[in-house]
Amino acid sequence: METILDYFETIPSLHRSLILVGGITLFWLLEGILPLVNFNYKKWRHALPNLFFTLTTIIINFALAFLLLKTSDWVKLNDFGIINWLSEMPLWLYAILGVLLLDFIGAYLAHYTEHKVKVLWMVHLVHHSDHEVDTTTANRHHPLESVIRFIFTLFGVFIIGAPIEIVMLYQSLSLISTQFNHANIRLNRTLDKIISFLIVSPDMHKVHHHYKLPYTDSNYGNIFSIWDRLFGTFMTLDREQLIYGVDTFPNAEENKSLKHLLKLPFHKYRKPTE
């Protein structure tokens, strides 16, 4: 564990880029071999707006990265935060607890809040407006949402007391996890169910992308499924019944337009239906 954390403490930007590109490439190829849904679409054309938002997310996170570094350095220097206030523990447990809590605040809590606060939901709509969910959908976030998610992560680093090596480990695992659970791949149903007891599986997360409530307001987790099970937001829906998109903005052609997606958060709020 010490070797792993040493690596993530100084992980080169090139390696982080390779994790992103490698993950997209791997799941992109698997989607061609084991597709869950045989979309009638031009894959590259569908990917273009999603890759644009991936790029804006990278730019925003890179521009604000110094805040993460300064915060993680401060909590480490001052022995501040939840995992630093607990009794001394093995390094592996310290790392797992840090990643687990960062996943709760930076992913589950952030995601839950975006669904419950109207103005944040309008920003998050860009992600839900994809009618062909695949691995490129993972980073389909409006630039405003990238900032919102960063703020939650920064708060998590502060309150948890996570050093930079755990932050980088968490972000790397989070990136791979979101590409995996958005990927348009058909796993064996039993295998998917077993996976979902620990981490968020493709079938589990696809329920969240169903176009109507109450399914849209379920399965908020990113890495670990424990939070949805613990807080009663876990739901199941047979994969054959899934319909992607969101019922309040159902125009599939509009939702492919980058211009429309950039303006989507500023539309008048429309109440979802059940």
C-alpha positions in Angstrom: 0.0 0.0 0.0 2.9 2.4 0.8 4.2 1.9 -2.8 0.8 2.6 -4.3 0.3 5.8 -2.3 3.9 6.9 -3.1 3.0 6.6 -6.7 -0.2 8.6 -6.5 1.4 11.3 -4.4 3.5 12.3 -7.4 1.5 10.8 -10.3 2.6 12.5 -13.5 0.0 14.4 -15.6 0.8 12.1 -18.5 -0.2 9.0 -16.4 -3.5 10.6 -15.4 -4.2 11.4 -19.1 -3.4 7.8 -20.0 -5.9 6.6 -17.3 -8.6 8.8 -19.0 -7.8 7.9 -22.6 -7.1 4.2 -21.8 -10.4 3.8 -19.9 -12.5 5.4 -22.7 -10.6 3.3 -25.3 -11.1 0.0 -23.4 -14.8 0.4 -22.7 -15.4 1.9 -26.2 -14.0 -1.4 -27.7 -15.9 -3.6 -25.2 -19.1 -1.7 -26.3 -18.5 -3.0 -29.8 -18.1 -6.6 -28.6 -20.7 -6.9 -25.8 -23.3 -4.1 -26.4 -26.2 -3.7 -24.0 -28.2 -1.7 -26.4 -27.7 -1.8 -30.2 -28.0 2.0 -30.7 -28.8 3.1 -34.2 -26.3 6.0 -34.1 -23.0 7.1 -35.5 -20.8 6.5 -32.5 -18.2 9.2 -33.2 -20.9 11.8 -33.9 -22.6 11.0 -30.7 -19.3 11.2 -28.8 -18.4 14.7 -30.0 -20.4 16.8 -27.5 -19.5 14.4 -24.7 -15.8 14.6 -25.5 -16.1 18.4 -25.6 -17.5 18.4 -22.1 -14.7 15.9 -21.1 -12.2 18.5 -22.3 -13.9 21.4 -20.4 -13.9 19.2 -17.3 -10.2 18.5 -17.7 -9.4 22.2 -18.1 -11.5 23.3 -15.1 -10.0 20.6 -12.8 -6.5 21.5 -14.0 -7.0 25.2 -13.4 -8.3 24.6 -9.9 -6.0 21.7 -9.0 -3.8 24.0 -6.9 -6.7 24.4 -4.4 -6.8 20.6 -3.9 -3.0 20.6 -3.4 -3.0 23.5 -0.9 -6.0 22.0 1.0 -4.5 18.5 1.3 -1.2 19.9 2.3 -2.8 22.0 5.0 -4.9 19.1 6.5 -1.8 16.9 6.5 0.4 19.5 8.1 -2.2 20.3 10.8 -3.4 16.8 11.4 -6.9 17.9 10.6 -9.9 15.9 9.4 -11.9 12.8 10.2 -9.3 10.2 9.2 -6.6 12.0 11.1 -8.7 12.3 14.3 -9.4 8.5 14.5 -7.2 6.1 16.4 -4.0 5.0 14.6 -4.8 2.4 12.0 -2.9 0.3 9.3 -2.0 2.3 6.2 -4.3 0.2 4.0 -7.3 0.9 6.2 -6.4 4.6 6.3 -6.3 4.7 2.5 -9.6 2.7 2.0 -11.4 4.9 4.6 -10.2 8.1 2.8 -11.3 6.9 -0.6 -14.6 5.7 0.8 -15.4 9.0 2.5 -14.3 11.0 -0.6 -16.6 8.9 -2.7 -19.5 9.8 -0.3 -18.9 13.6 -0.3 -17.4 14.1 -3.7 -19.7 11.8 -5.6 -22.8 10.5 -3.7 -23.6 13.7 -1.8 -22.8 16.0 -4.7 -24.9 13.9 -7.0 -27.8 13.7 -4.5 -27.7 17.5 -4.0 -27.8 18.1 -7.7 -31.0 16.2 -8.0 -32.7 17.9 -5.0 -31.8 21.6 -5.7 -33.7 23.0 -8.7 -30.9 25.3 -10.0 -28.3 22.5 -9.7 -30.7 20.0 -11.4 -30.9 22.3 -14.4 -27.1 22.2 -14.6 -27.0 18.4 -14.1 -29.6 17.9 -16.9 -26.9 18.1 -19.5 -25.6 14.7 -18.2 -29.1 13.1 -18.1 -30.1 14.4 -21.6 -28.1 11.8 -23.4 -30.4 9.4 -25.2 -27.6 6.9 -26.0 -25.7 6.3 -22.7 -22.3 4.9 -23.3 -18.8 5.3 -21.8 -18.4 8.8 -23.3 -21.5 9.9 -21.3 -19.5 9.5 -18.2 -17.9 13.0 -18.5 -20.8 14.7 -20.2 -21.0 17.5 -17.6 -21.7 21.2 -18.2 -18.7 23.3 -17.2 -20.8 24.7 -14.3 -21.3 21.2 -13.0 -17.6 20.6 -13.2 -17.1 23.5 -10.9 -19.9 22.3 -8.6 -18.4 18.8 -8.4 -14.9 20.3 -7.7 -16.3 22.3 -4.8 -17.8 19.2 -3.2 -14.5 17.3 -3.7 -12.6 20.2 -2.2 -14.9 20.3 0.9 -14.5 16.5 1.1 -10.7 16.8 1.2 -10.9 19.4 3.9 -13.4 17.7 6.2 -12.0 14.2 5.7 -8.4 15.3 6.0 -7.2 13.5 2.9 -3.6 13.9 1.9 -2.9 14.4 -1.8 -1.9 10.7 -2.5 -5.4 9.6 -1.3 -7.0 12.4 -3.4 -5.2 11.3 -6.5 -6.0 7.6 -5.8 -9.7 8.5 -5.3 -9.9 10.6 -8.5 -8.2 7.8 -10.6 -10.6 5.2 -9.2 -13.6 7.5 -9.7 -12.6 8.1 -13.3 -12.4 4.4 -14.2 -15.5 3.6 -12.3 -17.7 6.2 -14.0 -16.5 5.1 -17.4 -17.2 1.5 -16.5 -20.7 2.0 -15.1 -21.8 4.2 -18.0 -20.4 1.9 -20.6 -22.9 0.3 -23.0 -21.8 -3.2 -22.1 -23.9 -6.3 -21.3 -22.5 -8.2 -18.4 -23.9 -11.5 -17.2 -26.9 -10.6 -15.0 -25.7 -12.6 -12.0 -22.2 -11.2 -12.3 -23.5 -7.6 -12.5 -25.7 -8.2 -9.5 -22.7 -9.6 -7.5 -20.5 -6.6 -8.5 -23.3 -4.2 -7.4 -23.1 -5.4 -3.8 -19.7 -3.6 -3.5 -19.3 -1.2 -6.4 -21.6 0.5 -8.9 -22.2 -1.9 -11.8 -23.4 -0.9 -15.3 -26.9 -2.3 -14.7 -27.2 -0.5 -11.4 -26.2 2.9 -12.7 -28.2 2.6 -15.9 -31.4 2.6 -13.7 -30.4 6.2 -12.7 -30.5 7.2 -16.4 -34.1 5.9 -16.9 -36.1 8.9 -18.2 -38.7 9.1 -15.5 -39.0 9.3 -11.7 -38.6 7.6 -9.3 -35.7 5.8 -11.1 -33.9 9.1 -12.0 -33.7 9.9 -8.3 -31.9 6.6 -7.4 -28.5 5.0 -7.5 -26.4 8.1 -7.1 -23.2 6.3 -6.2 -20.1 6.4 -8.4 -17.5 3.9 -7.0 -19.2 2.2 -4.0 -22.8 1.1 -3.9 -22.9 1.1 -0.1 -24.2 4.7 0.0 -27.3 4.0 -2.0 -28.0 0.9 0.0 -27.4 2.7 3.3 -29.5 5.8 2.6 -32.4 4.0 0.8 -31.7 5.4 -2.7 -31.0 2.0 -4.3 -33.4 0.8 -6.9 -33.6 -1.9 -9.6 -35.1 -2.0 -13.0 -34.8 -4.7 -15.6 -32.3 -3.6 -18.3 -34.9 -4.4 -21.0 -37.2 -1.6 -19.6 -34.6 1.1 -19.7 -35.4 4.3 -21.7 -32.6 6.9 -21.6 -33.0 10.7 -21.5 -35.2 12.8 -19.3 -38.9 13.3 -19.7 -38.9 17.1 -19.2 -36.5 17.7 -22.1 -37.3 14.8 -24.5 -36.2 16.2 -27.8 -33.4 13.9 -28.8 -32.2 16.0 -31.7 -31.9 19.1 -29.5 -30.0 17.1 -26.9 -27.3 16.3 -29.5 -26.7 20.0 -30.1 -23.7 21.4 -28.2 -25.2 24.9 -28.5 -28.5 23.7 -26.9 -26.6 21.8 -24.1 -24.5 24.8 -23.2 -27.7 26.8 -22.7 -29.8 24.0 -21.1 -29.1 25.1 -17.5 -30.7 28.5 -18.2 -34.0 27.1 -19.4 -37.1 27.4 -17.2 -37.3 24.6 -14.6 -39.7 21.8 -15.6 -41.0 19.5 -12.9 -40.2 15.8 -13.6 -43.2 13.4 -13.6 -43.6 9.9 -12.2 
